Amino acid sequence: MPFHVDKTLNVATGSLQGLWAKQSTIADNLANVDTPGYQAQRLDFDQYMRDALQNGRAGSPAEYVSRVSAPLRTDANTVDLDGEMVLMTKNSARYQSVMSQVGRKLNLLNSVIRDS
C-alpha cells in the first residue's frame, strides 16, 4: 500500500517487503539443509531496491530469486548452513534498521499532525 504523504515511507515499505522476501528465501534454504539435491536460492535485494528506486517500484521479490548452482556437498545440496546463518543475521539487522527508521518517521509525522 503506497503512502501518498511521504516518499520515504514508500521506499521503506518496498525495502521491508524485499527484506521479508529475502528472509523467507533464507528460511526455505535452512529448512532444506538436509534435503539431497536441494538447490539453495538467493534473493538479490540490492537489485530489487535499485529497480524500485529507478522505476518507482520493483516487481515481485520472487522475480529477483536465483539458484545457487555449485554443489558444496556430495548429496548435491547447495545450502551452506554457516553462510545462511550469516545472511539471516545480516538481513535481520537490516530489517530492524528500516523498521526503526519507519518508526521515527511516523513519530515525526504524528508530532506534526498533533501540533497543527
C-alpha beads as a LAMMPS data file, in Angstrom:
LAMMPS data file: protein, C-alpha beads

116 atoms
115 bonds

1 atom types
1 bond types

-500.0 500.0 xlo xhi
-500.0 500.0 ylo yhi
-500.0 500.0 zlo zhi

Masses

1 110.0

Atoms # bond

1 1 1 0.000 0.000 0.000
2 1 1 1.674 3.255 -1.057
3 1 1 1.830 6.177 1.327
4 1 1 0.916 9.292 -0.617
5 1 1 2.161 11.536 2.179
6 1 1 5.829 10.702 2.087
7 1 1 8.177 9.148 -0.464
8 1 1 10.476 7.939 2.319
9 1 1 7.729 5.709 3.657
10 1 1 7.136 4.316 0.169
11 1 1 10.808 3.385 -0.152
12 1 1 10.826 1.910 3.358
13 1 1 7.720 -0.154 2.593
14 1 1 9.333 -1.585 -0.535
15 1 1 12.510 -2.240 1.396
16 1 1 10.645 -4.110 4.121
17 1 1 8.836 -6.222 1.513
18 1 1 12.136 -7.126 -0.144
19 1 1 13.857 -7.885 3.161
20 1 1 10.917 -10.042 4.260
21 1 1 11.099 -11.987 0.983
22 1 1 14.850 -12.412 1.431
23 1 1 14.324 -13.716 4.961
24 1 1 11.745 -16.196 3.640
25 1 1 14.213 -17.377 0.990
26 1 1 16.881 -17.910 3.646
27 1 1 14.372 -19.766 5.843
28 1 1 13.491 -22.049 2.911
29 1 1 17.176 -22.800 2.431
30 1 1 17.638 -23.604 6.112
31 1 1 14.543 -25.817 6.135
32 1 1 16.054 -27.834 3.277
33 1 1 19.609 -28.092 4.588
34 1 1 19.302 -31.903 4.777
35 1 1 17.343 -32.412 1.534
36 1 1 19.512 -34.219 -1.027
37 1 1 19.732 -32.333 -4.321
38 1 1 18.130 -29.157 -2.972
39 1 1 19.351 -26.042 -4.774
40 1 1 19.724 -23.080 -2.412
41 1 1 18.191 -19.818 -3.566
42 1 1 19.277 -16.183 -3.279
43 1 1 17.177 -13.041 -3.473
44 1 1 19.168 -10.137 -4.910
45 1 1 17.870 -7.449 -2.554
46 1 1 20.254 -4.783 -3.852
47 1 1 18.985 -5.202 -7.429
48 1 1 15.408 -5.249 -6.146
49 1 1 15.960 -1.867 -4.437
50 1 1 17.827 -0.377 -7.438
51 1 1 14.896 -1.263 -9.670
52 1 1 12.418 0.079 -7.139
53 1 1 14.225 3.409 -6.865
54 1 1 14.815 3.811 -10.613
55 1 1 11.332 2.782 -11.723
56 1 1 9.319 3.974 -8.765
57 1 1 8.562 0.348 -7.908
58 1 1 10.107 -3.075 -8.265
59 1 1 8.447 -6.206 -9.497
60 1 1 7.612 -9.054 -7.224
61 1 1 10.533 -10.012 -4.958
62 1 1 10.184 -13.530 -6.403
63 1 1 11.487 -12.133 -9.717
64 1 1 14.845 -11.482 -8.026
65 1 1 15.400 -15.047 -6.776
66 1 1 18.060 -17.207 -8.385
67 1 1 19.501 -20.627 -7.621
68 1 1 22.920 -21.320 -6.129
69 1 1 24.220 -23.954 -8.503
70 1 1 27.622 -25.061 -7.210
71 1 1 27.121 -28.148 -5.012
72 1 1 29.054 -27.928 -1.774
73 1 1 28.309 -31.476 -0.671
74 1 1 28.313 -34.986 -2.075
75 1 1 24.486 -35.151 -1.975
76 1 1 24.305 -32.209 -4.472
77 1 1 22.669 -29.942 -1.884
78 1 1 23.957 -26.353 -2.272
79 1 1 22.907 -24.996 1.148
80 1 1 25.833 -23.679 3.198
81 1 1 24.487 -23.705 6.760
82 1 1 27.062 -21.262 8.142
83 1 1 26.633 -18.911 5.196
84 1 1 22.842 -18.957 5.540
85 1 1 23.085 -18.133 9.247
86 1 1 25.331 -15.153 8.466
87 1 1 22.918 -13.964 5.758
88 1 1 19.970 -14.336 8.125
89 1 1 21.701 -12.291 10.829
90 1 1 22.648 -9.511 8.394
91 1 1 19.176 -9.445 6.857
92 1 1 17.511 -9.303 10.277
93 1 1 19.699 -6.341 11.239
94 1 1 18.764 -4.517 8.013
95 1 1 15.079 -5.210 8.616
96 1 1 15.276 -3.897 12.191
97 1 1 17.127 -0.802 10.987
98 1 1 14.440 0.026 8.411
99 1 1 11.684 -0.619 10.966
100 1 1 13.402 1.776 13.356
101 1 1 13.606 4.447 10.648
102 1 1 9.923 3.972 9.811
103 1 1 9.032 4.336 13.482
104 1 1 10.986 7.588 13.753
105 1 1 9.373 8.935 10.579
106 1 1 5.870 8.062 11.795
107 1 1 6.578 9.687 15.168
108 1 1 7.710 12.836 13.357
109 1 1 4.559 12.891 11.224
110 1 1 2.460 12.287 14.310
111 1 1 4.116 15.250 16.041
112 1 1 3.447 17.488 13.054
113 1 1 -0.205 16.471 12.940
114 1 1 -0.649 16.863 16.689
115 1 1 0.994 20.306 16.757
116 1 1 -1.031 21.610 13.796

Bonds

1 1 1 2
2 1 2 3
3 1 3 4
4 1 4 5
5 1 5 6
6 1 6 7
7 1 7 8
8 1 8 9
9 1 9 10
10 1 10 11
11 1 11 12
12 1 12 13
13 1 13 14
14 1 14 15
15 1 15 16
16 1 16 17
17 1 17 18
18 1 18 19
19 1 19 20
20 1 20 21
21 1 21 22
22 1 22 23
23 1 23 24
24 1 24 25
25 1 25 26
26 1 26 27
27 1 27 28
28 1 28 29
29 1 29 30
30 1 30 31
31 1 31 32
32 1 32 33
33 1 33 34
34 1 34 35
35 1 35 36
36 1 36 37
37 1 37 38
38 1 38 39
39 1 39 40
40 1 40 41
41 1 41 42
42 1 42 43
43 1 43 44
44 1 44 45
45 1 45 46
46 1 46 47
47 1 47 48
48 1 48 49
49 1 49 50
50 1 50 51
51 1 51 52
52 1 52 53
53 1 53 54
54 1 54 55
55 1 55 56
56 1 56 57
57 1 57 58
58 1 58 59
59 1 59 60
60 1 60 61
61 1 61 62
62 1 62 63
63 1 63 64
64 1 64 65
65 1 65 66
66 1 66 67
67 1 67 68
68 1 68 69
69 1 69 70
70 1 70 71
71 1 71 72
72 1 72 73
73 1 73 74
74 1 74 75
75 1 75 76
76 1 76 77
77 1 77 78
78 1 78 79
79 1 79 80
80 1 80 81
81 1 81 82
82 1 82 83
83 1 83 84
84 1 84 85
85 1 85 86
86 1 86 87
87 1 87 88
88 1 88 89
89 1 89 90
90 1 90 91
91 1 91 92
92 1 92 93
93 1 93 94
94 1 94 95
95 1 95 96
96 1 96 97
97 1 97 98
98 1 98 99
99 1 99 100
100 1 100 101
101 1 101 102
102 1 102 103
103 1 103 104
104 1 104 105
105 1 105 106
106 1 106 107
107 1 107 108
108 1 108 109
109 1 109 110
110 1 110 111
111 1 111 112
112 1 112 113
113 1 113 114
114 1 114 115
115 1 115 116
